């Protein structure tokens, strides 16, 4: 248009530009969402595994409390010819797409998965969520809340330690600790105390942080299962027979749990489970038509992934659209 613009023409042009850019922004968001979904689907869509294909459905990296970097773990899994894996970093729903991209570059089928920190009847119960849509907000919101509350707890511990004369001369170390994934923070705080000369004898560093108010941040199990289901995931109780501060489930407790929470299955095959526990969980899952999974809980090279046979987790994999043939 030549010459000067009238006020009406300028207003009309401004409205046109706003509508045009709004349309562009919506299109860009839609394309980004579609791109993320394609990455997630491409990893396992139309995947067919042999019954003896190697799988491991509970692994951890430095995105939570592991010592594997994601790249190191994926390279190891590729070298060892795993057919399918799941990286289940604690409460890290936000990294699903990043992990899928890394795995896709190495042509390694990788499930979208997370291990969520929950409690049931006042005790810790971790739950494995497989196949969620990271664009749905319910599960990520719960995960973010865990991160926030664990960080607040770490700050509270440090303040209580100061009150009993334990000083932190380098504030940058505290800032670095608080920036770490929530699942790492208690371990890093123990290590920091020992570096400063505290807790090397009695009381131990672990006792010091416990007495100063350490708690694992958790969400209610039923709340997490509901959010996961709304995000398209299935939920399995992680290491149900492990103990060590976690609920150790027998058939009676599983009956009670099922009457309250619609869980989808159990991690039957786990290194700390006895043969008797594995047999009991397998039979319970069969009787109650629950899904079964297999996971090593590898956190680093000192405890390597396990080559479980795919057929052991057939019910879960087929629910997720993966064929065993």
Secondary structure, DSSP 8 states (H G I E B T S, - for coil): --S---HHHHHHHHHHHHHHHHHHHHHHHHHHHHHHHHHHHHHHTT-EE-TT-EEEEEE--TTTT-SS-HHHHHHHHHHTT-SEEEE--BT-GGGHHHHHHHHHHTT--EE-EEEEEEEETTEEEEEEEES--TTSHHHHHHHHHHHHHHHHHHHHHHHHHHHTT---S-HHHHHHHHTS-HHHHHHHHHHHHHHTT-SSSSS-HHHHHHHTT-----EEHHHHHHHHHHTT-EEEETTTT--TTB----HHHHHHHHHHS---EEEEEETTS-HHHHHHHHHHHHHTT-EEEEE--B-BTTB----EEGGGGHHHHHHTT-EE-
